[in-house]
Amino acid sequence: MMDHGGEAVRPKVAGGRAGDPFAPIADFGFLSDCETTALVAPSGNIEWMCLPKMDSPSVFGSILDRDAGYFRVGPAGVEVPAAQRYVPGTMVMETTWWVHGGWLVVTDALLMGPWHHETERSHTHRRAPTDYDADHVLLRMVECVNGQVQVRLDCMPVFDYGRTPARWEHAGAGYHEAVARGDGLGLRLTTDMNVGFEGSLATARTLLKQGESRFVALSWSEHAAPSSWQDARERLTWTVHHWQHWLDRGRFPDHPWRSHLQRSALTLKGLTFGPSGAVAAAATTSLPESPGGDRNWDYRYTWIRDSTMALWAFYTLGYDWEANDFFYFITDVAEAAEGRLQIMYGLDGREELPESTLDHLTGYDDARPVRIGNEAYKQAQHDVWGAIIGSIYLFVRKRDRLDDRLWKIIIKQVEDALANWRAPDRGMWEVRGEPRHFTSSKVFCWVAAERGARLARIRGDRDRARRWQAAADEIHADVLAHALDERGVFTAHYGASALDASALLIPLLGFLPADDKRVRETVLAIADELSEDDLVLRYRAAETDDGFDSDEGTFTICSFWLVSALVMIGELDRARALCEKLLSYASPLQLYAEEIDPHTGRHLGNFPQAFTHLALINAVMQVIRAENDEPQSPLA
């Protein structure tokens, strides 16, 4: 069939019908092999997957348009599962289905395997190889555990963000292999079911009886997919053990909240692009920050701002290797920049992230536009220097060693901060209104100078240590002179009366001690005046020129910052209560999007969100340490 424009009409079948309701963001499962990620809807449908890496064009994109590609394996005629969970300690998902007459379990994983490049070097890895590597295979195992169930496989990739339908053809003997090509990418479907084609749809049906199993593997590289059910089972077991062994390396307190820490650690690892060490802000683009709204951004990149908190989280949980990999990525891009350091980069370190809209896509639940790329990479944001110097300080503090390469980067970044701190910028929230003298930006410039002075003392450069400390003192005094209102509360920017949740970082970064009256008043003002049902907004949209008229949900990272800040000012009971409330808002799989609607509990924005999980780790550890009367370990 052809539409009026001459393009092949894609069949609309179960799991991808036009007009189907979009699943709530929080109901998606997250899969990763540390190079590719996928989101699994409750229906068993893979609705988001970009290949060959996280920030590539999508192959399955029905989370943004019901006709942009999907991949479902599950019982025929049943869309709602009985239960979903992760295999404990892993990134492997199990979905259990009840149908009239039987029970079915579908297990999904992006396979991990041993290091592949023993005879030739990888063309993508910049970090030191480990014992494991992504297999570049999405495996879906199906088992009937009781009765009998009719199983259906539907795989309809649409390449290049829903622009190019697949063209399938059989490969090998029989009906167990199929290949599709498009947008320079080749996909291979391997299964022990018999596959046929309906236009761009590869499909199969089979009746499973108790104890019977099938496998389906989708692969996209030179690495072979499983060739049999036994091979698939062995490789799935290897993947399960890989994740459990990785988690076992961490240090997690024996506490009721431990599972949240572990899931957050696994999620952060899953958002880490293994070849470079960069941590993606989220796995998705354009999931809306307000229902049906236009605050839709591409977060499949890495922000320098995230680096300090990411290092703190990884180091705190005992994942020094991961922390160091991200640190080396940051220093790689800083060294390559020579001049201006950007606020964000591609996962491979690329600088150009041009933004465009995909007007052929309807958007998640009709939220438009759908954007790819992010023009914020061009913005001047003065927190970037403090973020990188803070990261270097955390790294050096772990080693008490400062080499020539790092020292050269430190000098450049501190001097850039000192040359620019007096100028306005767009702030850490990347507002698209007029530049302002944002308080948080000044504080991060202070971090650059103050931590720079500490590093200079470690280096033995007394002259720079004195000069940078004097500059830090000047910035500090300037903030205290211009960023406080008549109540002694820190405001969003100089001359403003509006509050901004970024002021919660003032005690966390050590700008002022937690027992300072101004800190206490600021924390309590944000808790009482910038919150909706206890959850914290970034700012009130009506009071901040961010370039948009629409509202947004509460920012979950800010709510977790409030937990940490409440602990630091001695409000432990209030901090614990808020932390319990926030943990209750976790998705069924203990994941978080960027925002939460405080009235409905609905998750909003891109998913899963790295910064939210980083802040969760910080907040939970602060509460647990305070409960145990252990010393705090702030970002300072």
C-alpha positions in Angstrom: 0.0 0.0 0.0 1.2 3.6 -0.7 0.1 6.8 0.9 -0.5 10.0 -1.1 3.2 10.9 -0.9 4.3 7.7 -2.4 5.8 6.2 0.8 5.0 2.7 1.8 2.3 2.5 4.4 3.5 0.6 7.5 1.1 -2.0 8.9 -0.5 -1.1 12.2 -0.6 -4.1 14.4 -0.7 -4.9 18.1 1.8 -2.8 20.1 2.0 -0.1 17.4 -1.5 0.9 16.4 -2.0 4.6 15.6 -4.0 6.1 18.3 -2.9 3.6 21.0 -2.5 5.4 24.4 1.1 6.1 25.3 2.3 4.2 28.4 3.1 6.4 31.4 6.8 7.3 31.4 7.4 5.7 34.7 6.1 2.3 33.5 9.0 1.7 31.1 11.8 -0.6 31.8 15.4 0.3 31.0 17.9 -2.0 29.3 21.6 -1.2 28.6 24.8 -2.8 27.5 26.8 0.4 28.1 26.8 1.3 24.4 23.1 0.9 23.5 20.0 1.4 25.6 16.3 0.4 25.1 13.0 1.2 26.8 10.5 -1.6 27.3 6.8 -0.7 27.6 4.5 -2.7 30.0 3.0 -4.2 26.8 6.4 -6.0 26.2 7.0 -3.5 23.3 10.5 -2.1 22.7 9.4 1.5 22.1 12.8 3.3 22.1 16.1 2.0 20.9 18.9 3.9 19.0 21.6 2.2 17.1 24.5 1.7 17.1 24.8 3.9 20.2 22.7 5.8 22.7 22.6 9.1 20.7 22.3 7.6 17.2 19.0 7.8 15.3 16.3 5.6 16.6 15.3 2.2 15.0 12.4 1.7 17.4 10.8 5.0 18.2 7.1 4.4 19.0 7.5 6.2 22.3 7.5 9.4 20.1 5.2 8.3 17.4 3.1 5.1 17.2 4.4 4.5 13.6 8.1 5.1 14.3 9.0 1.4 14.9 8.5 -1.2 17.6 9.5 -4.7 18.6 7.1 -6.8 20.7 7.3 -10.4 22.0 4.5 -11.6 24.2 1.2 -13.4 24.3 -1.2 -12.8 21.5 -4.2 -10.7 22.4 -3.0 -9.6 25.9 -1.3 -6.2 26.5 -1.2 -5.9 30.3 1.4 -8.0 32.1 0.8 -9.6 35.5 4.2 -8.3 36.8 7.5 -6.9 35.8 10.8 -6.9 37.6 14.6 -6.9 37.2 16.4 -10.1 37.9 18.0 -9.0 41.2 21.2 -7.1 40.8 21.0 -6.9 37.0 19.9 -4.9 34.0 17.9 -8.0 32.8 14.1 -7.7 32.9 11.4 -10.3 33.4 7.8 -9.7 32.3 5.3 -12.2 33.5 2.0 -12.7 31.7 -1.3 -14.4 32.6 -3.6 -15.4 29.8 -6.6 -17.6 29.8 -5.0 -21.1 29.9 -1.4 -20.3 30.8 1.4 -18.3 32.2 4.3 -16.9 30.2 7.6 -15.2 31.2 9.6 -13.0 28.8 13.2 -12.2 29.7 14.8 -9.2 28.0 18.5 -8.2 28.0 21.1 -6.4 26.0 23.8 -9.0 26.1 27.2 -8.5 27.6 30.1 -10.8 26.7 33.8 -11.1 27.1 36.1 -8.6 25.6 35.9 -9.1 21.8 39.0 -7.3 20.4 41.8 -9.7 21.1 43.3 -9.8 17.6 42.3 -6.2 16.5 41.8 -2.9 18.2 38.4 -1.4 18.8 37.7 1.7 16.8 35.6 3.3 19.5 37.1 2.5 22.9 39.2 5.3 24.4 39.2 3.9 28.0 41.1 0.9 29.1 39.4 -2.4 28.1 37.9 -4.5 30.8 37.1 -8.2 30.9 33.7 -7.6 29.3 32.2 -5.9 26.3 28.8 -5.2 24.7 27.7 -8.1 22.4 25.4 -5.7 20.4 22.6 -8.2 20.7 19.1 -7.6 22.1 17.9 -11.0 23.4 14.3 -11.9 24.2 13.7 -15.3 25.9 10.1 -16.7 26.1 9.1 -19.5 28.4 5.7 -21.0 29.1 5.7 -21.9 32.8 2.2 -23.2 33.1 -0.6 -24.3 30.7 -0.3 -23.1 27.1 0.1 -19.7 25.5 -0.1 -18.4 22.0 3.0 -16.3 21.5 3.5 -13.6 18.9 6.6 -11.9 17.7 6.3 -8.5 15.8 9.4 -6.6 14.8 9.0 -3.5 12.8 12.1 -1.3 12.8 11.8 2.1 11.1 15.2 3.7 10.6 16.3 7.3 11.0 13.8 8.4 13.6 10.8 6.8 11.8 11.7 8.0 8.3 12.8 4.8 6.6 10.8 1.6 6.9 12.7 -1.7 7.0 12.9 -4.1 4.0 13.2 -7.6 5.3 14.5 -10.7 3.5 15.3 -14.2 4.7 18.9 -15.2 5.3 20.3 -18.7 5.6 18.3 -21.8 5.2 14.7 -22.0 6.4 12.7 -19.3 8.2 14.8 -18.7 11.3 16.9 -15.7 10.1 15.9 -12.4 8.6 17.9 -9.2 7.7 16.9 -5.6 7.2 19.0 -2.7 6.1 18.5 1.0 6.2 20.2 4.3 7.1 23.6 2.6 6.8 22.7 0.0 9.4 22.1 -3.7 9.1 19.8 -5.7 11.5 19.7 -9.4 11.8 16.8 -11.2 13.5 17.6 -14.8 14.7 15.0 -17.0 16.3 13.9 -20.6 16.7 10.4 -19.5 15.5 9.4 -19.4 11.9 9.5 -15.8 10.6 7.5 -14.3 7.8 7.0 -10.7 6.5 4.1 -8.4 6.2 5.6 -5.4 4.4 8.1 -3.9 6.8 7.0 -6.1 9.7 8.8 -9.4 10.6 6.3 -11.6 12.4 6.0 -15.1 13.9 3.5 -17.1 15.9 3.8 -20.2 17.9 2.0 -22.1 20.6 4.0 -22.8 23.7 3.1 -25.5 26.2 4.3 -25.9 29.8 8.1 -26.1 29.9 8.6 -25.0 26.3 10.8 -22.0 25.5 11.8 -19.9 22.5 14.4 -17.2 21.8 14.5 -14.1 19.6 17.8 -12.2 19.1 18.3 -8.9 17.2 21.9 -8.1 16.4 23.5 -5.2 14.5 27.3 -5.8 14.4 29.8 -8.4 13.3 29.4 -10.2 16.6 27.2 -13.3 16.2 23.8 -13.6 17.8 22.9 -16.8 19.7 22.3 -19.5 17.2 20.2 -21.8 19.4 18.1 -21.7 22.5 20.9 -23.3 24.5 23.4 -20.7 23.3 20.9 -17.9 24.1 20.4 -19.3 27.6 24.2 -19.5 28.3 24.8 -15.9 27.1 21.8 -14.7 29.1 23.3 -16.4 32.2 26.7 -14.7 31.4 25.0 -11.3 31.3 23.1 -11.9 34.5 26.4 -12.8 36.3 28.2 -9.9 34.7 25.8 -7.4 36.3 25.6 -9.2 39.6 29.4 -9.3 39.8 29.6 -5.6 38.9 27.1 -4.7 41.6 29.0 -6.8 44.1 32.0 -4.5 43.7 30.1 -1.6 45.3 29.8 -0.6 49.0 26.1 -0.4 50.0 24.9 0.0 53.6 22.7 -2.6 55.2 19.6 -0.4 55.2 16.0 -0.6 53.9 16.9 1.9 51.2 19.8 -0.1 49.9 17.8 -1.4 46.9 17.3 2.2 45.7 21.0 2.8 45.9 21.7 -0.3 44.0 19.2 0.4 41.3 20.5 3.9 41.0 24.1 2.6 40.7 23.0 0.1 38.0 21.1 2.8 36.1 24.1 5.2 36.1 26.3 2.4 34.9 23.7 1.7 32.2 23.8 5.4 31.1 27.6 5.3 30.9 28.9 5.0 27.4 31.6 2.4 27.9 34.0 3.3 25.1 34.5 6.9 26.4 33.4 6.8 30.0 30.8 9.6 29.4 27.6 9.5 31.4 24.5 10.3 29.3 22.0 12.7 31.1 19.2 10.3 30.0 18.4 7.6 27.5 15.7 9.6 25.6 14.9 12.8 23.7 11.8 14.9 23.9 9.8 13.2 26.6 7.8 16.3 27.8 8.4 18.2 31.0 4.7 19.1 31.0 1.9 17.0 29.4 1.4 18.0 25.8 3.9 20.8 26.2 6.9 22.1 24.3 9.6 21.8 26.9 11.0 18.8 25.1 14.8 18.3 24.9 17.4 15.9 23.8 19.3 14.6 26.8 21.3 11.8 25.2 24.5 13.8 25.8 26.9 14.4 28.7 27.0 17.6 30.8 30.2 18.8 32.4 28.0 20.0 35.3 27.1 16.4 36.2 30.7 15.4 36.6 31.3 16.5 40.2 28.2 14.8 41.5 28.8 11.7 39.4 32.3 11.3 40.7 31.1 11.8 44.3 28.4 9.2 43.8 30.7 6.6 42.2 33.5 7.1 44.7 31.0 7.0 47.6 29.7 3.6 46.4 33.1 2.2 45.7 33.1 2.4 41.9 36.4 4.1 41.5 36.9 2.6 38.0 33.7 4.2 36.7 34.5 7.5 38.4 37.9 7.6 36.9 36.6 6.7 33.4 34.2 9.6 33.5 36.9 11.9 34.9 39.3 10.9 32.1 36.6 11.7 29.5 36.2 15.2 31.1 39.9 15.8 31.0 40.1 14.6 27.4 37.5 17.1 26.3 39.1 19.9 28.4 42.5 19.2 26.9 41.1 19.1 23.4 39.2 22.3 23.9 42.3 24.4 24.5 40.1 27.5 24.7 36.4 27.6 25.6 35.1 24.5 27.4 31.5 23.7 26.4 28.8 22.8 28.9 28.0 19.5 27.2 29.4 17.1 24.6 28.4 14.1 22.6 29.1 10.7 24.2 32.1 10.3 22.0 33.4 13.8 22.9 32.1 15.5 19.7 31.5 19.2 20.1 28.8 19.9 17.5 25.3 19.0 18.7 23.1 21.0 16.2 19.5 21.1 17.2 16.6 20.4 14.8 13.0 19.3 15.1 11.4 16.1 13.7 8.1 17.5 12.5 7.0 14.1 11.0 6.8 12.7 14.5 3.7 13.3 16.7 5.7 13.3 19.9 5.0 11.5 23.1 1.3 11.8 23.8 1.2 14.7 21.2 3.9 16.8 22.9 5.7 18.7 20.2 8.1 19.5 18.9 10.4 16.4 18.9 13.9 17.7 19.1 17.3 16.0 18.3 20.5 17.7 19.2 20.7 20.5 21.8 21.5 24.1 21.0 22.4 24.6 24.7 25.9 23.4 23.8 26.5 27.0 22.4 25.4 28.7 25.6 27.7 30.5 28.0 27.2 28.9 31.4 29.7 29.9 34.0 29.2 26.8 36.2 31.3 24.7 33.8 34.6 25.8 35.3 33.6 25.1 38.8 32.3 21.7 37.8 35.5 20.6 36.2 37.8 22.0 38.9 35.5 20.4 41.5 35.9 17.1 39.7 39.6 17.4 39.5 39.8 18.2 43.2 37.8 15.1 44.1 40.0 13.0 41.9 43.3 14.4 43.2 42.0 14.2 46.8 41.7 10.5 46.3 45.3 10.2 45.2 47.2 13.2 46.6 49.0 13.5 43.3 48.7 16.2 40.6 50.6 15.7 37.3 51.6 18.2 34.7 48.7 17.3 32.3 46.0 18.0 35.0 47.8 21.1 36.2 47.8 22.6 32.7 44.0 22.0 32.5 43.5 23.5 36.0 45.3 26.7 35.2 43.3 27.2 32.0 39.9 26.6 33.6 40.5 28.6 36.7 41.8 31.6 34.7 38.8 31.4 32.4 36.5 31.4 35.5 38.3 34.5 36.9 38.1 36.3 33.5 34.4 35.7 33.1 32.7 35.5 36.6 31.6 39.1 36.6 29.6 38.7 33.3 25.9 37.4 33.2 25.2 34.0 31.7 22.2 31.6 31.1 22.5 29.8 34.4 22.6 26.1 35.2 19.0 25.6 34.0 20.0 26.8 30.5 17.3 29.3 30.3 16.6 30.7 26.8 15.7 34.2 28.1 18.0 37.0 28.7 21.4 36.4 30.5 21.5 37.2 34.2 23.9 37.3 37.1 22.7 33.9 38.4 23.7 33.1 41.9 24.5 29.5 41.2 26.9 30.5 38.4 28.8 32.9 40.7 29.0 30.1 43.3 30.5 27.7 40.8 33.0 30.3 39.8 33.9 30.6 43.4 34.3 26.7 43.4 36.7 27.1 40.5 38.9 29.6 42.3 38.7 28.1 45.8 39.3 24.5 44.7 41.9 25.8 42.3 43.7 27.4 45.3 43.6 24.1 47.2 45.1 22.3 44.1 47.7 25.0 43.8 48.8 24.4 47.4 49.0 20.7 46.6 51.1 21.5 43.6 53.3 23.8 45.6 52.5 26.9 43.5 52.2 29.4 46.3 51.8 32.4 44.0 48.8 31.0 42.2 47.4 29.7 45.5 47.4 33.2 47.0 46.0 34.9 43.8 43.3 32.3 43.3 42.3 32.4 46.9 42.1 36.2 46.8 39.8 35.9 43.8 37.7 33.3 45.5 37.3 35.7 48.5 36.3 38.5 46.1 33.6 36.3 44.4 32.4 35.2 47.8 32.0 38.7 49.0 30.3 39.8 45.8 27.7 37.0 46.1 27.0 37.9 49.7 26.6 41.6 48.7 24.2 41.1 45.8 22.4 37.7 46.0 20.6 38.0 49.3 17.1 39.5 49.8 16.0 41.5 52.8 15.4 38.3 54.7 18.9 37.0 54.2 17.7 34.4 51.7 19.7 33.7 48.5 17.7 34.5 45.4 17.9 33.2 41.8 20.1 36.0 40.5 21.3 39.4 41.5 18.5 41.9 42.0 15.8 39.2 42.0 13.2 38.4 44.6 12.5 35.0 43.1 13.9 31.8 44.6 15.8 29.1 42.8 16.5 25.6 43.9 20.1 25.7 42.8 20.8 27.7 46.0 20.5 24.4 47.8 24.0 23.7 46.5 25.5 26.4 48.6 26.0 24.2 51.7 26.7 21.1 49.6 29.5 22.8 47.8 30.9 24.4 51.0 30.3 28.0 49.9 29.0 28.7 53.4 28.9 26.3 56.4 25.6 24.6 57.1 25.2 26.3 60.4 25.3 29.8 58.8 21.9 31.5 59.4 21.7 32.5 55.7 22.0 28.9 54.7 19.3 27.8 57.1 16.9 30.5 56.1 17.5 29.8 52.4 16.9 26.0 52.8 13.8 26.5 54.8 12.5 29.2 52.4 12.9 26.9 49.4 11.2 24.0 51.4 8.3 26.2 52.3 7.9 28.6 49.3 9.3 26.8 46.2 7.6 23.5 46.8 4.4 21.9 45.7 3.2 19.1 48.1 6.8 19.0 49.5 8.4 18.5 46.1 10.7 21.2 44.9 10.4 23.3 41.7 13.5 24.6 40.0 11.9 28.0 40.0 8.5 29.4 39.4 8.1 29.8 35.7 6.1 33.0 36.1 9.0 34.6 37.9 11.8 33.5 35.6 12.4 34.4 32.0 13.3 31.0 30.6 11.9 31.6 27.1 8.7 29.5 27.6 5.1 30.2 28.7 4.2 26.7 29.9 4.7 25.3 33.4 6.6 22.3 34.4 6.7 19.6 37.1 8.8 19.6 40.2 12.5 18.8 39.6 13.3 15.6 41.4 17.0 16.4 41.6 16.0 19.6 43.5 13.9 17.6 45.9 16.8 15.3 46.7 19.1 18.3 47.1 16.6 19.6 49.7 16.9 16.3 51.6 20.7 16.7 51.6 20.5 20.3 52.7 18.0 19.5 55.4 20.4 16.9 56.8 23.2 19.4 56.8 21.3 22.1 58.7 20.3 19.6 61.3 16.7 18.9 60.2 17.1 15.1 60.1 13.5 14.2 60.8 12.2 16.4 58.1 14.9 15.2 55.7 14.1 11.5 56.4 10.4 12.1 55.9 11.0 13.9 52.6 13.4 11.2 51.4 10.8 8.5 52.2 8.2 10.4 50.2 10.6 10.8 47.2 11.5 7.1 47.3 7.8 6.3 47.3 7.5 8.1 43.9 10.0 5.8 42.3 8.7 3.9 39.3 7.7 0.2 39.8 11.3 -0.6 38.7 12.8 2.0 41.0 13.6 4.4 38.1 13.1 8.2 37.9 12.4 10.6 35.1 13.5 14.2 35.4 10.3 15.6 37.0 7.3 14.6 39.0 3.9 16.1 38.9 3.3 16.7 42.7 -0.4 16.3 42.5 -0.6 13.1 40.5 2.8 11.5 41.0 3.2 11.3 37.2 6.8 11.2 36.0 7.7 13.8 33.4 10.7 14.5 31.2 13.4 12.3 29.8 13.9 8.8 31.3 15.7 7.5 33.2 17.5 10.6 34.3 21.1 10.3 35.5 21.1 13.6 37.5 18.1 12.4 39.5 19.7 9.1 40.4 23.0 10.9 41.3 21.1 13.2 43.7 19.3 10.2 45.1 22.5 8.5 46.0 23.8 11.7 47.6 20.6 12.3 49.6 20.1 8.7 50.8 23.8 8.4 51.9 23.5 11.7 53.8 20.4 10.5 55.7 21.9 7.1 56.5 25.2 8.6 57.7 23.3 11.1 59.9 21.2 8.3 61.3 24.4 6.4 62.2 26.2 9.5 63.5 28.8 9.1 60.8 30.7 12.1 59.4 29.2 13.6 56.3 31.1 13.6 53.0 29.9 16.7 51.1 30.9 17.7 47.6 33.4 20.1 49.2 
